[in-house]
């Protein structure tokens, strides 16, 4: 997968998170979670773009770690939303799967870059 393709996947993921948040119920708990997930679910896109223009491999890894943390948090909130039935699981599962897949890609990129730095 190219850098541009991954940027597009992150942007699409962010857009899907925003649309999901806009469809959540207006309960107190849903609003609290919506505020968290809209932040954590959209920042990986911006942080990945920042990583792509980093000045060094060390800076690249640090930015990817931020992406990893935000994606992991987003996956967590998606699981909470599914387990509390705030939205139908069948609607959220593809988004959850994409979050986990993006997380896996980022973790592999971190490991590969760290290995390259240490060799």
ChimeraX commands (.cxc) that place a marker at each C-alpha (Angstrom):
marker #1 position 0.00,0.00,0.00 radius 0.5
marker #1 position 1.37,3.40,-0.93 radius 0.5
marker #1 position 1.64,6.38,1.38 radius 0.5
marker #1 position -1.13,8.14,-0.56 radius 0.5
marker #1 position -3.44,5.12,-0.35 radius 0.5
marker #1 position -2.91,4.94,3.40 radius 0.5
marker #1 position -3.57,8.68,3.75 radius 0.5
marker #1 position -6.86,8.13,1.91 radius 0.5
marker #1 position -7.81,5.21,4.16 radius 0.5
marker #1 position -7.17,7.32,7.24 radius 0.5
marker #1 position -9.22,10.19,5.84 radius 0.5
marker #1 position -12.09,7.86,4.93 radius 0.5
marker #1 position -11.94,6.35,8.42 radius 0.5
marker #1 position -12.18,9.85,9.94 radius 0.5
marker #1 position -15.17,10.74,7.75 radius 0.5
marker #1 position -16.93,7.51,8.72 radius 0.5
marker #1 position -16.31,8.25,12.41 radius 0.5
marker #1 position -17.80,11.74,12.01 radius 0.5
marker #1 position -20.89,10.35,10.27 radius 0.5
marker #1 position -21.27,7.67,12.95 radius 0.5
marker #1 position -21.02,10.26,15.74 radius 0.5
marker #1 position -23.69,12.39,14.08 radius 0.5
marker #1 position -26.07,9.42,14.19 radius 0.5
marker #1 position -25.53,8.58,17.86 radius 0.5
marker #1 position -28.36,9.10,20.35 radius 0.5
marker #1 position -28.44,12.35,22.30 radius 0.5
marker #1 position -28.17,10.77,25.74 radius 0.5
marker #1 position -25.64,12.09,28.23 radius 0.5
marker #1 position -23.44,9.00,27.95 radius 0.5
marker #1 position -23.58,8.92,24.15 radius 0.5
marker #1 position -22.61,12.59,23.93 radius 0.5
marker #1 position -19.65,12.01,26.26 radius 0.5
marker #1 position -18.43,9.08,24.18 radius 0.5
marker #1 position -19.13,10.96,20.94 radius 0.5
marker #1 position -16.84,13.78,22.07 radius 0.5
marker #1 position -14.06,11.30,22.82 radius 0.5
marker #1 position -14.34,9.22,19.66 radius 0.5
marker #1 position -14.67,12.14,17.27 radius 0.5
marker #1 position -11.33,13.40,18.61 radius 0.5
marker #1 position -9.55,10.04,18.72 radius 0.5
marker #1 position -11.08,8.84,15.45 radius 0.5
marker #1 position -10.13,11.85,13.35 radius 0.5
marker #1 position -6.67,12.68,14.70 radius 0.5
marker #1 position -4.93,9.60,13.21 radius 0.5
marker #1 position -5.54,11.02,9.75 radius 0.5
marker #1 position -3.85,14.32,10.59 radius 0.5
marker #1 position -1.09,12.66,12.59 radius 0.5
marker #1 position -0.32,10.19,9.81 radius 0.5
marker #1 position -0.02,13.07,7.36 radius 0.5
marker #1 position 2.37,14.77,9.80 radius 0.5
marker #1 position 4.41,11.56,10.05 radius 0.5
marker #1 position 4.74,11.47,6.28 radius 0.5
marker #1 position 6.56,14.82,6.30 radius 0.5
marker #1 position 8.65,14.18,9.41 radius 0.5
marker #1 position 12.27,15.29,9.34 radius 0.5
marker #1 position 13.83,12.09,10.67 radius 0.5
marker #1 position 13.05,8.41,11.18 radius 0.5
marker #1 position 12.94,8.99,14.95 radius 0.5
marker #1 position 10.37,11.76,14.48 radius 0.5
marker #1 position 8.47,9.47,12.08 radius 0.5
marker #1 position 8.28,6.74,14.74 radius 0.5
marker #1 position 7.15,9.22,17.41 radius 0.5
marker #1 position 4.35,10.49,15.19 radius 0.5
marker #1 position 3.30,6.94,14.30 radius 0.5
marker #1 position 3.12,6.14,18.01 radius 0.5
marker #1 position 0.61,8.98,18.36 radius 0.5
marker #1 position -1.40,7.45,15.52 radius 0.5
marker #1 position -1.22,4.07,17.26 radius 0.5
marker #1 position -2.50,5.48,20.58 radius 0.5
marker #1 position -5.40,7.33,18.97 radius 0.5
marker #1 position -6.43,4.34,16.85 radius 0.5
marker #1 position -6.32,2.05,19.87 radius 0.5
marker #1 position -8.51,4.49,21.80 radius 0.5
marker #1 position -10.94,4.67,18.88 radius 0.5
marker #1 position -11.21,0.88,18.70 radius 0.5
marker #1 position -11.92,0.89,22.44 radius 0.5
marker #1 position -14.75,3.44,22.08 radius 0.5
marker #1 position -16.23,1.51,19.14 radius 0.5
marker #1 position -16.31,-1.60,21.34 radius 0.5
marker #1 position -18.03,0.36,24.13 radius 0.5
marker #1 position -20.62,1.71,21.68 radius 0.5
marker #1 position -21.30,-1.81,20.37 radius 0.5
marker #1 position -21.47,-3.40,23.83 radius 0.5
marker #1 position -23.91,-0.76,25.10 radius 0.5
marker #1 position -26.04,-1.00,21.93 radius 0.5
marker #1 position -25.87,2.74,21.32 radius 0.5
marker #1 position -25.73,1.87,17.63 radius 0.5
marker #1 position -26.28,-1.47,15.87 radius 0.5
marker #1 position -23.21,-3.72,15.93 radius 0.5
marker #1 position -23.72,-4.73,12.30 radius 0.5
marker #1 position -23.27,-1.08,11.36 radius 0.5
marker #1 position -20.19,-0.59,13.54 radius 0.5
marker #1 position -18.36,-3.85,12.86 radius 0.5
marker #1 position -16.88,-2.76,9.49 radius 0.5
marker #1 position -15.65,0.48,11.10 radius 0.5
marker #1 position -14.20,-1.48,14.03 radius 0.5
marker #1 position -12.50,-3.89,11.61 radius 0.5
marker #1 position -10.99,-1.01,9.64 radius 0.5
marker #1 position -9.69,0.58,12.85 radius 0.5
marker #1 position -8.02,-2.68,13.88 radius 0.5
marker #1 position -6.54,-3.15,10.41 radius 0.5
marker #1 position -5.15,0.39,10.34 radius 0.5
marker #1 position -3.76,-0.17,13.83 radius 0.5
marker #1 position -2.01,-3.34,12.66 radius 0.5
marker #1 position -0.47,-1.51,9.69 radius 0.5
marker #1 position 0.82,1.28,11.94 radius 0.5
marker #1 position 2.27,-1.13,14.51 radius 0.5
marker #1 position 4.10,-3.00,11.74 radius 0.5
marker #1 position 5.43,0.30,10.38 radius 0.5
marker #1 position 6.71,1.27,13.83 radius 0.5
marker #1 position 8.43,-2.10,14.31 radius 0.5
marker #1 position 9.99,-2.00,10.84 radius 0.5
marker #1 position 11.25,1.56,11.23 radius 0.5
marker #1 position 12.63,0.89,14.73 radius 0.5
marker #1 position 14.44,-2.18,13.38 radius 0.5
marker #1 position 15.90,-0.06,10.61 radius 0.5
marker #1 position 17.02,2.58,13.14 radius 0.5
marker #1 position 18.75,-0.03,15.29 radius 0.5
marker #1 position 20.62,-1.74,12.47 radius 0.5
marker link #1:1,2 radius 0.2
marker link #1:2,3 radius 0.2
marker link #1:3,4 radius 0.2
marker link #1:4,5 radius 0.2
marker link #1:5,6 radius 0.2
marker link #1:6,7 radius 0.2
marker link #1:7,8 radius 0.2
marker link #1:8,9 radius 0.2
marker link #1:9,10 radius 0.2
marker link #1:10,11 radius 0.2
marker link #1:11,12 radius 0.2
marker link #1:12,13 radius 0.2
marker link #1:13,14 radius 0.2
marker link #1:14,15 radius 0.2
marker link #1:15,16 radius 0.2
marker link #1:16,17 radius 0.2
marker link #1:17,18 radius 0.2
marker link #1:18,19 radius 0.2
marker link #1:19,20 radius 0.2
marker link #1:20,21 radius 0.2
marker link #1:21,22 radius 0.2
marker link #1:22,23 radius 0.2
marker link #1:23,24 radius 0.2
marker link #1:24,25 radius 0.2
marker link #1:25,26 radius 0.2
marker link #1:26,27 radius 0.2
marker link #1:27,28 radius 0.2
marker link #1:28,29 radius 0.2
marker link #1:29,30 radius 0.2
marker link #1:30,31 radius 0.2
marker link #1:31,32 radius 0.2
marker link #1:32,33 radius 0.2
marker link #1:33,34 radius 0.2
marker link #1:34,35 radius 0.2
marker link #1:35,36 radius 0.2
marker link #1:36,37 radius 0.2
marker link #1:37,38 radius 0.2
marker link #1:38,39 radius 0.2
marker link #1:39,40 radius 0.2
marker link #1:40,41 radius 0.2
marker link #1:41,42 radius 0.2
marker link #1:42,43 radius 0.2
marker link #1:43,44 radius 0.2
marker link #1:44,45 radius 0.2
marker link #1:45,46 radius 0.2
marker link #1:46,47 radius 0.2
marker link #1:47,48 radius 0.2
marker link #1:48,49 radius 0.2
marker link #1:49,50 radius 0.2
marker link #1:50,51 radius 0.2
marker link #1:51,52 radius 0.2
marker link #1:52,53 radius 0.2
marker link #1:53,54 radius 0.2
marker link #1:54,55 radius 0.2
marker link #1:55,56 radius 0.2
marker link #1:56,57 radius 0.2
marker link #1:57,58 radius 0.2
marker link #1:58,59 radius 0.2
marker link #1:59,60 radius 0.2
marker link #1:60,61 radius 0.2
marker link #1:61,62 radius 0.2
marker link #1:62,63 radius 0.2
marker link #1:63,64 radius 0.2
marker link #1:64,65 radius 0.2
marker link #1:65,66 radius 0.2
marker link #1:66,67 radius 0.2
marker link #1:67,68 radius 0.2
marker link #1:68,69 radius 0.2
marker link #1:69,70 radius 0.2
marker link #1:70,71 radius 0.2
marker link #1:71,72 radius 0.2
marker link #1:72,73 radius 0.2
marker link #1:73,74 radius 0.2
marker link #1:74,75 radius 0.2
marker link #1:75,76 radius 0.2
marker link #1:76,77 radius 0.2
marker link #1:77,78 radius 0.2
marker link #1:78,79 radius 0.2
marker link #1:79,80 radius 0.2
marker link #1:80,81 radius 0.2
marker link #1:81,82 radius 0.2
marker link #1:82,83 radius 0.2
marker link #1:83,84 radius 0.2
marker link #1:84,85 radius 0.2
marker link #1:85,86 radius 0.2
marker link #1:86,87 radius 0.2
marker link #1:87,88 radius 0.2
marker link #1:88,89 radius 0.2
marker link #1:89,90 radius 0.2
marker link #1:90,91 radius 0.2
marker link #1:91,92 radius 0.2
marker link #1:92,93 radius 0.2
marker link #1:93,94 radius 0.2
marker link #1:94,95 radius 0.2
marker link #1:95,96 radius 0.2
marker link #1:96,97 radius 0.2
marker link #1:97,98 radius 0.2
marker link #1:98,99 radius 0.2
marker link #1:99,100 radius 0.2
marker link #1:100,101 radius 0.2
marker link #1:101,102 radius 0.2
marker link #1:102,103 radius 0.2
marker link #1:103,104 radius 0.2
marker link #1:104,105 radius 0.2
marker link #1:105,106 radius 0.2
marker link #1:106,107 radius 0.2
marker link #1:107,108 radius 0.2
marker link #1:108,109 radius 0.2
marker link #1:109,110 radius 0.2
marker link #1:110,111 radius 0.2
marker link #1:111,112 radius 0.2
marker link #1:112,113 radius 0.2
marker link #1:113,114 radius 0.2
marker link #1:114,115 radius 0.2
marker link #1:115,116 radius 0.2
marker link #1:116,117 radius 0.2
marker link #1:117,118 radius 0.2
marker link #1:118,119 radius 0.2
view
